[in-house]
């Protein structure tokens, strides 16, 4: 047993960086505005997302204002309409009736319809006609034709249809944008977690400075109840930190000297002095925000499918609209009727719901995942979680805790009970930072033992260490030492090949042994059970021997294990399973897992792992909790279901509504007016938005 010094600096949690935030592409689809980059506050961190939030709020307020003004102006237009009077059976004649309707409708058209007219212009200029093109053409045709009837063209105007159409479209957009804003606020909430001020400790004085002025190496004071202003290491103090908004870990995490802290986490009752390690773009929070933003912007195969369908639907709607107009004219219908059918077709077949179907689910699912410690780098892989048939688990650090802990303390004599044996061993081991030493000291601390000091401490290279503790000669050594000196090992040995064993010799006599093993995480069994219930085969993939692999596999009731797998062979094992038609997910945390993570159909890195593993993975689990793997797969399935539901709803709505708008069932007395068409189109969009919001209740992450 060779004792040597290890670097015990806390491992950094891996994510992908962000130093600025931009508006969600989802908002672009809805607001038809250009990307507005958030101002940078000087240290690479987005300036609290305020610009994006303000812009969204301004757009929503603008639509709300246009809606109410247009609604008030529409009331008299509807009331004085001859058609409405005929339908409702009343008579109201005003002097210059038509001119009043034209004047009010002109304000409604240019003021209420302005967002759609500018959208039409922008889409045509970009060469990509879409939803705004359809609405813009529809309301323009309706307005121009109706105005022409006032000045002598034969036919009946439909000012009231135009007014109600614009009112309903504005209402639909207003409701929809509020829903979109709720999804995009997730980024702003993350950005706002960082406090604006920090307490800098310099030359014994405490100065209050802006967070963006902090530099790496600064010493800061974090008072009870305050937010930690930057990533760093605790130099002094002890407290519990609430990291739930950052990592999804619900329980406060204890922090003491040399513990790592994350900027944005909330301090408990203790006071901490923290040495700054990461600020701005280097901070964990900034990296998470960049990852969320990139994931929201990256389009998956499903989203590309929805985009393609929406584009084709736009072309079909334009063609159907003009064709409807031509066919009705050829059939001898009046010009007003033919125009009304064309307008209704264009409005009702707007691919708005289809265009929103996937992006809103993307925004919501990515935000929910980030809040719960699941960081998505590859959206297609995330959605493909539904296809996983086999998942490979690395053992150390994934299913197990990755740190050897004392499993048993066994005393061979009654003169030296277990607690005393552990206390003496800890006295010698306190001089080493080897994982065995740390395991023994952790156990001694857990049992509230007062660790005695040791004199004449000495390493025994490759065998153990020794020292004088309270006048006794104490050696903590491995089996090789006993064999070398021909010392017989008493009965009661540890489980060979599964546990690491050190023997404690007191004054030359073997007083007992301490066994250590990499403990299985408490959450691992539940994760494996959930995967099995969902029909996903799970295998252990480890470089450990058969006995260790079998003990972990059996304890968790896994479907099997692959042992003695060298680092370069892990990728081959993944390929082998893929060649058999399996859709493989791989989880791991080390450099040796990186090739396998890249090869797997879905690569999942646990957050306590190395940067290389996280860079090659599709998804990163911040908490290193195996239960999150099962939650991730189920949430990926739920997300995909929501996308498909939305696409099916939006497409089916158009398949049914478009023929009705064209007047296919006109002879059967079934007709859809432009206003009803607008209401149906808006309703379909709102239904898609609400269905996406239900994703929040799908899986308990």
Secondary structure as the mmCIF struct_conf table of DSSP 4:
data_model
#
loop_
_struct_conf.conf_type_id
_struct_conf.id
_struct_conf.beg_label_comp_id
_struct_conf.beg_label_asym_id
_struct_conf.beg_label_seq_id
_struct_conf.end_label_comp_id
_struct_conf.end_label_asym_id
_struct_conf.end_label_seq_id
HELX_LH_PP_P HELX_LH_PP_P1 UNK A 9 UNK A 14
BEND BEND1 UNK A 19 UNK A 19
STRN STRN1 UNK A 22 UNK A 22
HELX_RH_AL_P HELX_RH_AL_P1 UNK A 25 UNK A 31
STRN STRN2 UNK A 37 UNK A 37
HELX_LH_PP_P HELX_LH_PP_P2 UNK A 38 UNK A 39
STRN STRN3 UNK A 40 UNK A 40
BEND BEND2 UNK A 42 UNK A 45
STRN STRN4 UNK A 46 UNK A 46
BEND BEND3 UNK A 47 UNK A 47
TURN_TY1_P TURN_TY1_P1 UNK A 48 UNK A 49
HELX_RH_AL_P HELX_RH_AL_P2 UNK A 50 UNK A 79
TURN_TY1_P TURN_TY1_P2 UNK A 80 UNK A 80
HELX_RH_AL_P HELX_RH_AL_P3 UNK A 82 UNK A 88
TURN_TY1_P TURN_TY1_P3 UNK A 89 UNK A 89
TURN_TY1_P TURN_TY1_P4 UNK A 95 UNK A 96
HELX_RH_AL_P HELX_RH_AL_P4 UNK A 97 UNK A 107
HELX_RH_PI_P HELX_RH_PI_P1 UNK A 108 UNK A 112
TURN_TY1_P TURN_TY1_P5 UNK A 113 UNK A 113
HELX_RH_AL_P HELX_RH_AL_P5 UNK A 114 UNK A 126
TURN_TY1_P TURN_TY1_P6 UNK A 127 UNK A 127
HELX_RH_AL_P HELX_RH_AL_P6 UNK A 131 UNK A 150
TURN_TY1_P TURN_TY1_P7 UNK A 151 UNK A 152
BEND BEND4 UNK A 154 UNK A 155
HELX_RH_AL_P HELX_RH_AL_P7 UNK A 159 UNK A 191
TURN_TY1_P TURN_TY1_P8 UNK A 192 UNK A 193
BEND BEND5 UNK A 194 UNK A 194
BEND BEND6 UNK A 196 UNK A 196
STRN STRN5 UNK A 197 UNK A 202
TURN_TY1_P TURN_TY1_P9 UNK A 203 UNK A 204
STRN STRN6 UNK A 205 UNK A 210
HELX_RH_3T_P HELX_RH_3T_P1 UNK A 211 UNK A 213
TURN_TY1_P TURN_TY1_P10 UNK A 216 UNK A 217
STRN STRN7 UNK A 219 UNK A 222
TURN_TY1_P TURN_TY1_P11 UNK A 224 UNK A 225
HELX_LH_PP_P HELX_LH_PP_P3 UNK A 226 UNK A 226
STRN STRN8 UNK A 227 UNK A 227
HELX_LH_PP_P HELX_LH_PP_P4 UNK A 228 UNK A 228
BEND BEND7 UNK A 230 UNK A 230
STRN STRN9 UNK A 231 UNK A 236
STRN STRN10 UNK A 239 UNK A 242
HELX_RH_AL_P HELX_RH_AL_P8 UNK A 244 UNK A 247
BEND BEND8 UNK A 251 UNK A 251
STRN STRN11 UNK A 253 UNK A 255
TURN_TY1_P TURN_TY1_P12 UNK A 257 UNK A 258
STRN STRN12 UNK A 260 UNK A 261
TURN_TY1_P TURN_TY1_P13 UNK A 263 UNK A 264
STRN STRN13 UNK A 266 UNK A 267
BEND BEND9 UNK A 269 UNK A 270
STRN STRN14 UNK A 272 UNK A 278
HELX_RH_3T_P HELX_RH_3T_P2 UNK A 280 UNK A 282
BEND BEND10 UNK A 283 UNK A 283
HELX_RH_AL_P HELX_RH_AL_P9 UNK A 284 UNK A 297
BEND BEND11 UNK A 298 UNK A 298
HELX_RH_AL_P HELX_RH_AL_P10 UNK A 301 UNK A 330
TURN_TY1_P TURN_TY1_P14 UNK A 331 UNK A 332
HELX_RH_AL_P HELX_RH_AL_P11 UNK A 335 UNK A 348
TURN_TY1_P TURN_TY1_P15 UNK A 349 UNK A 349
TURN_TY1_P TURN_TY1_P16 UNK A 351 UNK A 351
HELX_RH_AL_P HELX_RH_AL_P12 UNK A 352 UNK A 371
TURN_TY1_P TURN_TY1_P17 UNK A 372 UNK A 373
STRN STRN15 UNK A 374 UNK A 376
BEND BEND12 UNK A 377 UNK A 377
HELX_RH_AL_P HELX_RH_AL_P13 UNK A 379 UNK A 383
HELX_RH_3T_P HELX_RH_3T_P3 UNK A 384 UNK A 387
STRN STRN16 UNK A 390 UNK A 394
HELX_RH_PI_P HELX_RH_PI_P2 UNK A 395 UNK A 399
STRN STRN17 UNK A 400 UNK A 411
BEND BEND13 UNK A 412 UNK A 413
TURN_TY1_P TURN_TY1_P18 UNK A 414 UNK A 415
BEND BEND14 UNK A 416 UNK A 416
HELX_RH_AL_P HELX_RH_AL_P14 UNK A 418 UNK A 429
TURN_TY1_P TURN_TY1_P19 UNK A 430 UNK A 431
BEND BEND15 UNK A 434 UNK A 434
HELX_RH_AL_P HELX_RH_AL_P15 UNK A 435 UNK A 446
TURN_TY1_P TURN_TY1_P20 UNK A 447 UNK A 448
HELX_LH_PP_P HELX_LH_PP_P5 UNK A 451 UNK A 453
STRN STRN18 UNK A 455 UNK A 460
TURN_TY1_P TURN_TY1_P21 UNK A 461 UNK A 463
STRN STRN19 UNK A 464 UNK A 469
TURN_TY1_P TURN_TY1_P22 UNK A 470 UNK A 471
STRN STRN20 UNK A 472 UNK A 477
HELX_RH_AL_P HELX_RH_AL_P16 UNK A 479 UNK A 484
TURN_TY1_P TURN_TY1_P23 UNK A 485 UNK A 486
HELX_LH_PP_P HELX_LH_PP_P6 UNK A 487 UNK A 490
BEND BEND16 UNK A 491 UNK A 491
TURN_TY1_P TURN_TY1_P24 UNK A 496 UNK A 498
BEND BEND17 UNK A 499 UNK A 499
STRN STRN21 UNK A 500 UNK A 506
TURN_TY1_P TURN_TY1_P25 UNK A 507 UNK A 508
STRN STRN22 UNK A 509 UNK A 520
HELX_LH_PP_P HELX_LH_PP_P7 UNK A 521 UNK A 521
TURN_TY1_P TURN_TY1_P26 UNK A 522 UNK A 523
HELX_RH_AL_P HELX_RH_AL_P17 UNK A 524 UNK A 533
TURN_TY1_P TURN_TY1_P27 UNK A 534 UNK A 535
STRN STRN23 UNK A 537 UNK A 541
BEND BEND18 UNK A 543 UNK A 544
HELX_RH_AL_P HELX_RH_AL_P18 UNK A 546 UNK A 556
TURN_TY1_P TURN_TY1_P28 UNK A 557 UNK A 557
BEND BEND19 UNK A 559 UNK A 559
STRN STRN24 UNK A 561 UNK A 562
BEND BEND20 UNK A 564 UNK A 564
HELX_RH_AL_P HELX_RH_AL_P19 UNK A 567 UNK A 579
TURN_TY1_P TURN_TY1_P29 UNK A 580 UNK A 581
STRN STRN25 UNK A 584 UNK A 588
BEND BEND21 UNK A 590 UNK A 590
HELX_RH_3T_P HELX_RH_3T_P4 UNK A 591 UNK A 593
HELX_RH_AL_P HELX_RH_AL_P20 UNK A 594 UNK A 599
BEND BEND22 UNK A 600 UNK A 601
STRN STRN26 UNK A 602 UNK A 606
TURN_TY1_P TURN_TY1_P30 UNK A 607 UNK A 608
BEND BEND23 UNK A 609 UNK A 609
HELX_RH_AL_P HELX_RH_AL_P21 UNK A 611 UNK A 616
BEND BEND24 UNK A 618 UNK A 618
STRN STRN27 UNK A 619 UNK A 621
TURN_TY1_P TURN_TY1_P31 UNK A 622 UNK A 623
HELX_RH_AL_P HELX_RH_AL_P22 UNK A 626 UNK A 662
TURN_TY1_P TURN_TY1_P32 UNK A 663 UNK A 665
HELX_RH_3T_P HELX_RH_3T_P5 UNK A 666 UNK A 668
TURN_TY1_P TURN_TY1_P33 UNK A 669 UNK A 669
HELX_RH_AL_P HELX_RH_AL_P23 UNK A 674 UNK A 693
HELX_RH_3T_P HELX_RH_3T_P6 UNK A 694 UNK A 697
TURN_TY1_P TURN_TY1_P34 UNK A 698 UNK A 698
#
